[in-house]
Amino acid sequence: MSFKFLWLAFFCCLPEIIFSQNYSISGRSVEENKAIAYASLILKKDSVTISEIISDSIGNYKFSDLASGHYTLYGSYLGSHTRKEIDLTQNVIQNINFPSGTNQIEEVRMTGKKALIERKVDRLIFNVENSTAAAGGDVMDVLRVAPRVKVQNDQISMVGKSGLSVMVDERIIQLTGDDLINYLKTIKSENIKSIEIITLPPSKYNAEGNSGIVNIKTKKAKSNSWNGNISTTYKQATYATGSGSASYNMKKDKITLSSSASYIYGSLGPVESNKIYYPDLIWQETNNRRDRTNSASFNLGLDYEISKKWSMGLVFNHANNKPVVFDNNTSQLTDIAGRTIDSLFITKGRNERKRISNQLNYHVVYLMDSVGRKLSLDYDFFNYVNDSYRPFNTIKTFSGNSVPLTSAINKGEQNIRNNSINIDMEHPLEWIKLNYGARASFITTENDFKYFEVNDNTTELDANQSNLFNYTENTQSLYFSGYKKIADEWEIKLGMRMENTQTEGISATLQERNKMKFTKFFPTLYVVYTPNKDNSYSINYGRRIQRPSYNFLNPFRWITSPYMYSEGNPFLQPSFTDNIELGYSYKNNYNTNLYFTYIDNGFGQVTFLDSSTNIQRIYPINYLVNKTIGLNQTFSINPVSWLSANLIVDIYYSYAKSEIEALLPSLKGWNGEFTFNTDIIFNKNKTFFANINFLYVTAGTLGLDKNTAYNQLDISLKMLLLNKKLVLSLHLNDMLSSNRPTYTTYTNSIKNSITNYYDDRFVRLSMSYNFGKSFGNKMRKEKNTEEFNRVR
């Protein structure tokens, strides 16, 4: 995409930059001509908040860089309130007079606590700081207890949906699959402020992700202060895992710095098993794995305020993971009655990987005026290297004899690069708030996979099983949205996003070239009706796209054993989803959502079974049309000061239809997921907490698969010491080891029953120490700033 649009946007804003006139409003906060220190002052224009400040120790205040117009200045101090109407055509000096008696109150301590779950116009907010369950863990542990989010076998999805995108501080994470999970595990729960669950993202966000976006908001340093954290964790599952992390955040004058580093080393012992019912025999396969993690990461963010209008910054994330997976796969063949063992196939392998990712964001923000017009420019670079080396061998055992079948090596190199640029304009008008912008993204993927036969210690390349595959994807996007508040009851937000995409896949080995071009529109609509402060009703609509992962598009064949292999599909198409939600909220303590989802051209990996050869071929394909209607309800109660509880209920009906003959024609059924989460405070000082989290999932359907019921019980304890700076936590995960669902699917009329257990029962002991202080300031600050901010 040409950068003409960026230049056009710049020159459109240029007159505002050059010719705009700015004024100021200043004065003192007083009561009967006596100064009132540290009064809270809010300046609004057309009901839009322009700025919020605190008067200094002698009552002085000043609002600068204001455009002409009519303003309302609100003042509050220790329960007293006042307001002043101001017509601004030049610099104005205006004292804020508080009622008599305001200064007679010596001290008021304002305390408050945000609700654990908050409902906004277009998202649900889970305030991690108020949860005990995830203490001492990482992002994955937080997501396990977040509303409407499902974490099963280290895969993240929305309840009843699939295809989720993940952002950290409003910036999309380009990784998928295991690489995304490994990256998220480097972000410690102590550094997370909140999780935003956006089931129907506004038009300014990429349309990628069928079921929406999870936005992870990290903690930032307060003004003129610094803080740090060091933590260490020991986790015992089948094997032990240890981790350590440190973070440092600072905000002084015009500079804001955030940084963190972490290291994880250890193992898990997952077990994968499946049973295939061929016409004349039963193939029972069990893979006892050992997954070793060796991961280091580093994150750095730096922002600089050039002036009151201009700011710029950099964000850099680096992750280096060298995992090793040890396979010990045993396949047992018995007759159809399951009585006589025909033979055994034993495959042992060692998959050594090197995964390195670098993400860089450079951003510039220009605050055009005090009304709220803001121009943002972001440049993002992403590079990902994934190298793998897997030697394996297979032995067949029958009638007491063992015969070597295969000895081979899979070797792969993958390099992904992405450059993107985004320009965004927030443009509030008197009658509507506009947001519009554009984005261009350029992705290049290089894949070089080789297969070697090993015979008598001699390694020989098998060209027929090797492949060199390159893939490019370019996308240009335009978007806009408008927000309007009608009276005090109605809010409407309407948006549209257009994405134009061109892809090309080239297999140098197979001499194949696949091109695709398409332009799609993605509308969004939000309507909220709030008749009073306690009740809120909403209706939302959004359309999304799910693009295939790069691995799914690569036609290379990855051989696991002589009887199992997987390969990609360069002809794979994206899928599209329409989402509709009806919502109701009561005091943020009760939230209910009725939703409908329609997925067209859905894709996924399908295991095709051949009864004549007993070979399992894992192949991604577009095959699914899925309709889901469901009801999600969240109940929050706080019956006593030391107990709070949340109940999340999700009941949905799914109808899936296959578009290929090899699978079931259709499958439908009811599903239910119930989560009960409670926090308990044991002492008056609020330094000893407990959390109990229980999950129950009914038997049901997932696409064209059936699943059995399962449950999980987790218990957490947290203790605060050394003036609440030292945090000790103990977490018992899946105490009953009952998170073991079985999924049943059919291909070519052959039944395949799959039960995987990913070593979810573990004990985690964590220790975290927080430290920091404010920089020396000449001006005294109010002593209840933190409590005051939490109330707001």
C-alpha positions in Angstrom: 0.0 0.0 0.0 1.2 3.5 -0.9 1.9 5.9 2.0 -0.2 8.6 0.2 -2.9 8.2 2.8 -0.4 9.0 5.6 0.8 12.2 3.9 -2.9 13.2 3.2 -3.8 12.7 6.9 -0.7 14.8 7.9 -1.5 17.7 5.6 -5.2 17.6 6.7 -4.0 18.2 10.2 -1.3 20.7 9.3 -3.6 23.8 9.4 -4.7 22.8 12.9 -1.0 22.5 13.9 0.0 25.9 12.5 -3.0 28.2 13.0 -4.7 26.9 16.1 -4.9 29.5 19.0 -4.6 28.2 22.6 -5.7 29.9 25.8 -5.5 29.1 29.5 -7.7 29.1 32.6 -5.9 29.7 35.9 -6.6 30.8 39.5 -6.9 29.5 43.0 -9.2 27.2 44.9 -10.5 29.1 48.0 -13.1 29.2 50.7 -13.9 32.7 52.0 -10.6 33.9 50.4 -8.6 31.2 52.3 -6.6 28.8 50.1 -7.7 25.2 49.7 -4.8 22.9 49.0 -5.1 19.8 46.8 -8.6 20.3 45.6 -9.7 18.1 42.7 -10.6 20.1 39.5 -12.2 18.7 36.4 -12.6 20.8 33.2 -15.3 19.7 30.7 -16.4 20.9 27.3 -19.7 19.7 25.8 -19.8 17.0 28.6 -16.4 15.7 27.5 -13.7 15.7 30.1 -10.7 17.7 28.9 -8.4 17.5 31.9 -8.2 16.6 35.6 -5.7 18.2 37.9 -5.1 18.9 41.7 -4.5 22.4 43.0 -1.1 22.9 44.7 -0.3 23.5 48.4 -1.4 27.1 48.2 -4.5 26.4 46.0 -3.1 27.5 42.6 -4.2 25.7 39.5 -3.8 26.1 35.7 -5.3 24.5 32.5 -3.2 25.3 29.4 -3.4 24.8 25.7 -7.2 25.3 25.5 -9.2 26.1 22.3 -11.9 28.8 22.5 -15.4 27.7 23.5 -17.7 27.1 26.4 -16.3 25.2 29.4 -17.6 23.9 32.7 -15.1 23.7 35.6 -16.0 21.3 38.4 -14.3 21.4 41.9 -14.5 18.9 44.7 -12.8 18.7 48.1 -13.6 16.5 51.1 -17.3 16.1 50.1 -17.9 19.7 49.0 -18.6 20.5 45.4 -18.8 23.6 43.2 -18.9 24.5 39.5 -18.2 27.4 37.2 -19.3 28.2 33.6 -16.6 29.8 31.5 -16.7 31.3 27.9 -13.1 31.2 26.7 -12.1 33.7 24.1 -8.9 34.8 25.8 -6.8 33.8 28.9 -9.0 33.7 32.0 -8.2 34.0 35.7 -10.9 32.5 37.7 -10.9 31.5 41.4 -12.9 28.4 42.4 -15.0 29.2 45.5 -16.0 26.4 47.8 -18.9 26.6 50.3 -18.2 27.9 53.8 -17.0 25.2 56.2 -15.1 23.2 53.7 -11.8 23.6 55.5 -13.3 22.5 58.9 -12.8 18.8 58.1 -9.3 17.8 59.1 -8.9 14.4 57.5 -11.0 12.1 55.4 -9.5 8.8 54.2 -11.1 7.7 50.9 -11.0 4.0 50.2 -12.5 1.9 47.5 -12.1 -1.2 45.5 -12.9 -1.8 41.9 -15.2 -4.7 41.2 -13.5 -7.9 40.2 -15.5 -7.8 36.9 -16.6 -4.6 35.2 -18.8 -4.1 32.2 -18.0 -1.5 29.6 -19.7 -0.6 26.3 -17.7 -3.0 24.2 -15.8 -5.2 26.6 -15.7 -7.0 29.9 -12.8 -6.1 32.3 -11.3 -8.6 34.8 -9.4 -6.6 37.5 -6.5 -9.0 38.2 -5.2 -6.9 41.1 -8.4 -7.9 43.1 -8.0 -11.7 42.4 -6.1 -14.1 44.6 -6.3 -17.1 42.3 -3.5 -16.1 39.9 -1.0 -14.9 42.6 2.5 -16.0 41.8 1.6 -17.3 38.4 1.7 -16.0 34.8 -0.8 -14.8 32.2 -2.0 -18.3 31.5 -3.0 -18.7 35.2 -4.8 -15.4 35.1 -6.7 -16.4 31.9 -7.9 -19.6 33.6 -10.0 -17.6 36.0 -11.0 -14.8 33.7 -14.7 -14.7 32.7 -15.7 -16.0 29.3 -12.2 -17.3 28.6 -11.4 -21.0 28.3 -7.9 -22.5 28.7 -7.9 -26.1 27.8 -4.7 -28.1 27.1 -2.8 -24.8 27.0 -5.1 -23.5 24.2 -7.0 -20.2 24.7 -10.5 -19.6 23.4 -13.7 -17.9 24.2 -16.4 -20.2 25.8 -18.3 -21.7 22.9 -16.1 -20.2 20.2 -12.6 -20.5 18.6 -10.0 -18.3 17.0 -8.9 -15.8 19.6 -6.4 -13.0 19.2 -4.2 -11.7 22.0 -3.0 -8.2 22.6 -0.6 -6.8 25.3 -1.3 -3.1 26.0 -3.3 -2.7 22.9 -0.6 -4.2 20.6 -1.3 -7.5 18.9 0.9 -10.5 19.5 1.8 -12.1 16.2 2.6 -15.5 17.6 0.2 -18.5 17.5 0.0 -22.0 19.0 2.7 -23.1 21.4 4.8 -20.1 20.6 2.1 -17.7 21.8 1.6 -19.8 25.0 5.3 -19.8 25.7 5.5 -16.0 25.3 2.5 -15.4 27.6 4.1 -17.6 30.3 6.9 -15.1 30.5 4.6 -12.4 31.7 4.1 -12.7 35.5 0.7 -12.1 37.1 2.2 -9.5 39.5 2.8 -7.3 36.4 -0.8 -7.5 35.2 -3.4 -4.8 36.0 -6.4 -6.2 34.2 -7.6 -8.4 31.4 -10.0 -7.0 28.8 -12.3 -9.6 27.2 -13.5 -8.0 23.9 -15.9 -10.4 22.3 -16.9 -7.9 19.5 -13.8 -5.7 19.0 -14.4 -2.1 17.5 -13.4 -1.3 14.0 -10.0 0.2 15.0 -8.7 -3.3 15.9 -7.7 -5.8 13.3 -10.6 -8.0 12.1 -8.4 -11.1 12.9 -9.8 -13.6 15.5 -13.2 -15.2 15.1 -14.1 -15.0 18.7 -12.6 -11.6 19.5 -9.6 -10.3 21.4 -8.1 -10.6 24.9 -6.2 -7.5 25.8 -3.7 -7.8 28.6 -3.1 -4.5 30.5 0.2 -4.3 32.4 1.0 -2.1 35.4 2.7 1.2 34.9 4.6 3.5 37.2 2.8 6.4 38.8 4.0 10.0 38.1 7.4 10.9 39.6 8.0 7.5 41.1 9.7 4.2 40.4 8.9 0.7 41.4 10.3 -2.7 41.0 9.5 -6.4 41.6 11.6 -9.6 41.9 9.9 -12.9 42.1 10.7 -16.6 42.1 8.5 -19.6 41.6 8.8 -23.4 42.2 6.3 -25.6 40.5 6.0 -29.4 41.0 4.0 -31.5 38.6 5.4 -34.8 37.3 8.6 -32.9 37.0 9.9 -29.7 38.6 9.9 -26.2 37.0 11.6 -23.1 38.4 11.4 -19.5 37.2 12.6 -16.1 38.2 11.7 -12.6 37.0 12.4 -9.0 37.7 10.8 -5.8 36.6 11.5 -2.1 36.9 9.2 0.8 36.1 9.9 4.5 36.4 8.1 7.7 35.5 9.9 11.0 36.1 9.1 14.3 34.5 8.9 13.6 30.7 10.4 10.1 30.7 8.5 6.8 31.3 10.4 3.6 31.5 9.2 0.0 31.9 11.3 -3.2 31.8 11.2 -6.8 32.8 13.2 -10.0 32.4 12.3 -13.6 33.2 13.8 -17.1 32.9 12.0 -20.5 33.1 13.5 -23.9 33.2 11.8 -27.2 33.9 9.6 -30.0 32.5 6.1 -31.3 32.2 5.0 -34.9 31.7 1.9 -34.8 29.4 0.3 -38.1 28.2 -1.4 -38.3 24.8 -3.5 -41.3 24.0 -6.0 -42.3 21.4 -7.9 -45.4 20.3 -8.8 -46.1 16.7 -11.5 -48.6 15.9 -10.6 -50.0 12.4 -12.9 -52.6 10.9 -10.6 -55.5 11.7 -8.5 -54.3 14.6 -8.1 -51.7 17.4 -5.2 -49.4 17.3 -4.4 -48.1 20.8 -1.7 -45.4 21.0 0.0 -43.9 24.1 2.6 -41.2 24.0 4.4 -40.5 27.3 6.1 -37.2 26.7 8.5 -35.1 28.6 8.3 -31.4 27.5 11.3 -29.4 28.7 11.2 -25.6 28.7 14.3 -23.4 28.7 13.1 -19.9 28.1 14.4 -16.4 28.6 12.7 -13.1 27.8 13.3 -9.4 28.0 10.9 -6.5 27.6 11.7 -2.7 27.5 9.4 0.3 27.0 10.5 3.9 26.8 8.3 6.9 26.3 9.4 10.6 26.1 7.1 13.6 26.3 8.7 16.1 23.8 6.1 18.7 24.8 2.6 18.9 26.2 1.3 17.9 22.8 4.0 15.6 21.4 5.2 12.3 22.7 7.1 9.4 21.3 8.2 5.9 22.5 9.6 2.5 21.8 8.5 -0.9 23.0 10.9 -3.9 22.5 10.2 -7.6 23.4 12.6 -10.4 23.0 12.0 -14.1 23.8 14.5 -17.0 23.4 13.1 -20.4 24.0 14.9 -23.7 23.5 12.4 -26.4 24.3 13.0 -30.1 23.9 10.2 -32.7 23.6 11.0 -36.4 24.3 8.5 -38.8 22.7 7.9 -42.4 23.9 5.1 -43.6 21.7 3.7 -47.1 21.9 1.1 -48.3 19.5 -0.7 -51.6 20.4 -2.6 -53.5 17.7 -5.3 -56.0 18.9 -8.1 -57.8 17.2 -11.5 -56.2 17.0 -12.6 -58.0 20.1 -9.6 -56.5 22.0 -8.3 -59.8 23.3 -5.3 -60.8 21.2 -2.3 -58.5 20.7 -1.2 -58.6 17.1 1.9 -56.4 17.4 3.5 -53.3 19.0 5.1 -50.3 17.4 7.4 -48.3 19.6 8.6 -44.8 18.4 11.1 -42.8 20.3 12.1 -39.3 19.3 13.7 -36.1 20.5 12.5 -32.8 19.1 15.0 -30.0 19.8 13.8 -26.5 18.9 15.1 -23.0 18.9 12.4 -20.3 18.9 13.5 -16.7 18.9 11.1 -13.7 18.5 11.7 -10.0 18.4 9.0 -7.4 18.5 9.6 -3.7 18.1 7.0 -0.9 18.2 7.7 2.8 17.6 4.9 5.2 18.2 4.3 9.0 18.0 1.3 10.7 19.6 0.2 14.3 18.9 -2.5 15.9 21.1 -3.9 18.4 18.7 -6.0 20.4 21.2 -7.7 20.2 24.6 -11.0 19.0 23.0 -9.5 15.6 22.6 -8.3 15.4 19.0 -5.4 13.0 19.0 -3.2 11.7 16.1 -1.2 8.5 16.6 1.3 6.8 14.4 2.6 3.3 15.0 5.3 1.3 13.3 5.7 -2.4 14.2 8.3 -4.9 13.3 8.1 -8.6 14.1 10.7 -11.3 13.5 10.3 -15.0 14.4 12.8 -17.8 13.9 11.7 -21.4 14.5 14.4 -24.1 14.0 13.7 -27.8 14.8 15.7 -31.0 14.7 14.0 -34.3 15.5 15.7 -37.7 15.1 13.4 -40.7 15.7 13.3 -44.4 15.2 10.5 -47.0 15.2 10.7 -50.7 16.2 8.0 -53.3 15.5 7.6 -56.1 18.0 5.5 -59.2 17.2 5.7 -62.9 18.4 8.6 -62.0 20.7 10.7 -60.6 17.8 11.8 -56.9 17.3 12.4 -55.5 13.9 13.7 -51.9 13.2 11.3 -50.2 10.8 12.4 -46.6 10.5 15.3 -44.4 11.5 15.0 -40.8 10.3 15.5 -37.1 11.0 13.1 -34.2 10.5 14.8 -30.8 10.2 13.0 -27.5 9.7 13.9 -23.8 9.5 11.2 -21.1 9.6 11.7 -17.4 9.4 8.8 -14.9 9.6 9.1 -11.2 9.2 6.3 -8.6 9.5 6.3 -4.9 9.0 3.2 -2.8 9.6 2.3 0.9 9.9 -0.9 2.3 11.5 -2.2 5.8 11.6 -5.1 6.6 14.0 -7.1 9.7 14.5 -9.4 10.4 17.5 -11.6 13.3 16.4 -14.4 14.4 18.8 -17.0 16.8 17.4 -19.8 18.6 19.2 -22.3 16.0 18.1 -20.3 12.9 17.7 -16.9 11.3 18.6 -15.1 10.1 15.4 -12.2 7.6 15.2 -10.7 6.8 11.9 -7.4 5.5 10.4 -5.5 3.2 8.2 -3.1 0.3 8.4 -0.7 -1.5 6.1 0.9 -4.9 6.9 3.5 -6.9 5.0 4.4 -10.5 6.0 7.1 -12.7 4.5 7.5 -16.4 5.6 10.4 -18.6 4.5 10.2 -22.3 5.3 12.9 -24.9 4.6 12.1 -28.4 5.8 14.2 -31.5 5.1 13.7 -35.2 5.7 16.7 -37.6 6.1 16.8 -41.4 6.1 19.3 -42.9 8.5 20.7 -46.3 7.4 23.8 -47.9 9.0 24.9 -44.5 10.5 24.6 -42.9 7.1 22.3 -39.9 6.7 20.7 -39.4 3.2 18.4 -36.6 2.2 15.0 -37.7 0.9 14.1 -35.0 -1.7 10.5 -36.4 -2.1 9.8 -35.7 1.6 11.5 -32.2 1.7 10.2 -28.9 0.7 11.2 -25.2 0.3 8.1 -23.0 0.7 7.8 -19.2 0.8 4.7 -17.3 1.6 3.8 -13.5 1.5 0.7 -11.8 2.8 0.0 -8.1 2.4 -3.1 -6.4 3.9 -4.3 -2.8 3.6 -7.0 -1.5 5.9 -9.2 1.5 6.3 -11.5 2.0 9.3 -13.8 4.5 11.0 -16.2 4.6 13.9 -18.6 7.1 15.4 -19.7 7.3 19.0 -22.8 9.3 20.1 -24.4 9.8 23.5 -28.0 10.7 23.3 -29.3 12.4 26.5 -28.1 10.4 29.5 -29.7 7.0 28.6 -28.5 6.1 25.1 -25.1 5.4 23.7 -24.5 4.3 20.1 -21.2 3.3 18.4 -21.1 2.4 14.7 -18.0 1.3 12.8 -16.8 -0.2 9.6 -13.4 -1.8 8.7 -12.3 -2.6 5.1 -9.4 -5.1 4.6 -7.8 -5.7 1.2 -5.6 -8.8 1.3 -3.1 -10.4 -1.2 -1.4 -13.7 -0.6 1.1 -15.8 -2.5 2.5 -19.2 -1.7 5.4 -20.6 -3.7 6.7 -24.2 -3.3 10.2 -24.3 -5.0 10.3 -28.0 -4.5 6.9 -28.8 -6.0 7.0 -25.9 -8.6 3.6 -24.7 -7.4 2.4 -21.1 -7.0 -0.9 -20.2 -5.3 -2.2 -16.6 -5.3 -5.3 -15.2 -3.6 -6.8 -11.7 -3.5 -9.9 -10.5 -1.6 -11.5 -7.4 -0.2 -13.9 -7.8 2.8 -15.9 -5.4 5.0 -16.3 -5.8 8.7 -19.1 -3.8 10.3 -19.6 -3.2 14.1 -22.5 -1.8 16.0 -23.0 -1.1 19.7 -26.2 0.2 21.3 -26.4 0.8 25.1 -29.4 1.9 27.0 -28.9 3.0 30.7 -32.2 4.1 32.2 -30.5 4.5 35.6 -27.2 4.0 37.4 -28.1 0.4 38.3 -29.3 -1.1 35.1 -27.9 -1.2 31.6 -29.0 -3.0 28.4 -27.0 -3.5 25.2 -27.1 -5.0 21.7 -23.9 -5.5 19.7 -23.0 -6.9 16.3 -19.6 -7.6 14.7 -18.1 -9.5 11.8 -14.6 -11.1 12.1 -12.0 -13.1 10.0 -9.8 -16.0 11.0 -6.7 -16.5 8.8 -4.8 -19.8 8.7 -1.5 -20.0 10.6 1.7 -20.1 8.5 2.3 -23.8 9.5 -1.1 -24.7 8.2 -0.2 -23.3 4.7 3.1 -25.0 4.3 2.7 -28.2 2.2 5.7 -29.9 3.9 5.1 -33.3 5.4 6.2 -33.7 9.0 6.6 -37.5 9.7 6.0 -38.5 13.3 6.3 -42.3 12.7 5.8 -44.7 9.8 2.0 -44.6 10.6 1.5 -40.9 11.2 2.4 -37.7 9.5 1.1 -34.1 9.2 1.2 -31.6 6.3 0.0 -28.2 5.5 -2.5 -27.0 2.8 -1.4 -24.0 0.6 -5.0 -23.8 -0.7 -6.5 -23.2 2.8 -8.9 -20.2 2.9 -9.8 -17.9 5.8 -13.0 -18.4 7.7 -15.6 -15.7 8.7 -17.7 -15.2 11.7 -20.8 -13.1 12.5 -21.5 -12.4 16.2 -24.6 -10.9 17.8 -24.9 -10.2 21.6 -27.7 -9.0 23.8 -26.6 -7.9 27.2 -27.9 -6.8 30.6 -26.0 -5.5 33.6 -27.1 -4.7 37.1 -24.7 -2.8 39.3 -21.8 -4.7 37.7 -22.8 -7.5 40.1 -24.9 -9.3 37.6 -24.1 -9.5 33.9 -26.0 -11.6 31.4 -25.4 -12.1 27.6 -27.4 -13.9 25.0 -25.2 -14.5 22.0 -25.4 -16.0 18.5 -22.3 -17.0 16.4 -22.2 -18.1 12.8 -18.9 -19.4 11.4 -18.7 -19.9 7.6 -15.8 -21.8 5.9 -14.3 -22.9 9.2 -11.0 -24.7 9.1 -9.0 -26.9 11.3 -6.7 -29.9 11.4 -8.5 -33.2 10.6 -7.0 -36.7 11.2 -7.9 -38.7 8.1 -7.7 -42.5 8.8 -7.0 -45.2 6.2 -8.2 -48.7 7.2 -6.2 -50.4 4.4 -2.8 -48.9 5.5 -3.6 -47.8 9.1 -1.9 -44.5 8.4 -3.0 -41.3 10.1 -2.8 -38.2 8.0 -3.2 -34.9 9.8 -4.3 -32.3 7.3 -5.8 -28.7 7.7 -8.9 -28.1 5.6 -11.9 -25.9 5.2 -14.8 -28.1 6.2 -17.1 -26.5 8.8 -20.2 -24.4 9.1 -21.1 -23.8 12.8 -24.0 -22.1 14.5 -23.9 -21.4 18.2 -26.5 -19.8 20.4 -25.7 -19.4 24.1 -26.4 -17.6 27.4 -23.6 -16.3 29.6 -24.3 -15.1 33.1 -22.0 -13.7 35.7 -23.0 -13.3 39.4 -20.9 -11.3 41.9 -21.7 -11.2 45.5 -20.0 -9.7 48.6 -22.3 -10.9 51.5 -19.7 -10.0 54.2 -16.6 -7.9 54.2 -14.3 -10.9 54.3 -16.0 -13.0 51.5 -16.6 -12.3 47.9 -17.8 -14.8 45.3 -18.3 -15.0 41.5 -20.4 -17.6 39.6 -20.0 -17.8 35.8 -22.6 -19.9 33.9 -22.4 -20.5 30.2 -25.0 -22.7 28.5 -24.9 -22.9 24.7 -26.3 -25.0 21.8 -24.0 -25.9 18.9 -24.9 -27.1 15.4 -22.0 -28.0 13.2 -22.2 -29.1 9.6 -19.5 -30.7 7.6 -18.7 -29.8 4.0 -16.6 -32.8 3.2 -17.7 -36.4 2.9 -15.0 -38.0 5.1 -16.5 -36.5 8.3 -19.8 -36.7 10.1 -22.5 -34.9 8.1 -23.5 -32.9 11.1 -23.4 -32.8 14.9 -25.5 -30.9 17.4 -25.9 -30.7 21.1 -26.1 -28.7 24.4 -23.1 -27.7 26.3 -22.6 -26.2 29.8 -19.6 -24.6 31.6 -19.9 -23.5 35.2 -17.2 -21.7 37.2 -17.3 -20.8 40.9 -14.6 -18.5 42.2 -14.4 -17.1 45.8 -12.0 -15.0 47.7 -11.7 -15.2 51.5 -9.9 -12.7 53.8 -8.8 -14.3 57.1 -7.7 -11.2 59.1 -8.5 -7.6 59.7 -5.2 -6.3 58.3 -6.1 -8.0 55.0 -2.7 -9.8 54.8 -3.9 -13.4 54.5 -6.2 -14.6 51.7 -7.5 -17.7 50.1 -9.1 -18.5 46.8 -11.2 -21.5 45.7 -11.9 -22.0 42.0 -14.0 -24.8 40.7 -14.8 -25.5 37.0 -17.3 -28.0 35.7 -17.9 -28.7 32.0 -20.7 -30.9 30.9 -20.6 -33.6 28.2 -21.3 -31.9 24.9 -20.0 -31.2 21.4 -17.0 -29.2 20.0 -17.6 -28.8 16.3 -17.9 -32.3 14.9 -16.4 -33.9 18.1 -18.1 -35.2 21.2 -16.6 -34.6 24.6 -17.1 -36.2 28.0 -17.7 -34.2 31.2 -14.8 -33.0 33.3 -14.0 -30.7 36.3 -11.1 -29.0 38.0 -10.6 -27.8 41.6 -7.9 -25.2 42.4 -7.0 -23.7 45.8 -4.7 -20.7 46.4 -3.3 -19.1 49.6 -1.6 -15.7 49.7 0.1 -13.9 52.5 1.5 -10.3 52.7 4.5 -9.6 54.8 6.9 -6.7 55.5 4.4 -4.0 55.2 2.7 -5.8 52.3 5.8 -5.7 50.1 6.6 -9.4 50.3 4.0 -11.7 48.8 4.0 -15.5 49.5 1.6 -17.7 47.6 0.8 -21.3 47.4 -1.4 -22.7 44.6 -2.8 -26.2 44.2 -3.9 -26.8 40.6 -6.4 -29.5 39.5 -6.2 -31.1 42.9 -8.3 -34.1 41.9 -6.5 -34.6 38.6 -9.9 -34.6 37.0 -9.3 -32.4 34.0 -9.2 -35.4 31.6 -11.9 -35.1 28.9 -12.2 -37.6 26.1 -13.0 -36.4 22.6 -14.6 -38.7 20.0 -14.6 -38.1 16.3 -15.2 -40.0 13.0 -13.4 -39.9 9.7 -14.3 -42.3 6.9 -16.7 -43.9 9.3 -13.8 -44.9 11.6 -14.2 -44.0 15.3 -11.2 -42.2 16.9 -11.3 -41.6 20.7 -8.7 -39.1 22.1 -7.8 -38.5 25.7 -4.9 -36.2 26.5 -3.7 -35.1 29.9 -1.3 -32.2 30.0 0.1 -32.6 33.5 -2.3 -30.1 35.0 -2.1 -31.3 38.6 0.7 -29.4 40.3 1.8 -27.4 43.3 3.2 -23.9 42.9 5.0 -22.0 45.6 5.9 -18.3 44.8 7.6 -15.5 46.4 7.5 -11.9 45.2 8.9 -8.7 46.6 7.8 -5.2 45.6 9.8 -2.1 46.2 9.9 1.5 45.1 9.4 5.1 46.1 8.5 8.6 44.9 11.1 11.0 43.6 11.7 14.0 45.8 9.0 16.7 45.1 8.9 20.2 46.4 5.1 20.1 46.3 3.3 18.1 49.0 0.9 15.5 47.8 -2.3 14.4 49.5 -1.8 11.2 51.5 -4.8 9.4 50.1 -3.9 9.7 46.4 -3.9 5.9 45.8 -7.2 5.4 47.5 -8.7 8.4 45.7 -7.6 7.1 42.3 -9.0 3.6 43.0 -12.4 5.1 43.7 -12.5 6.9 40.4 
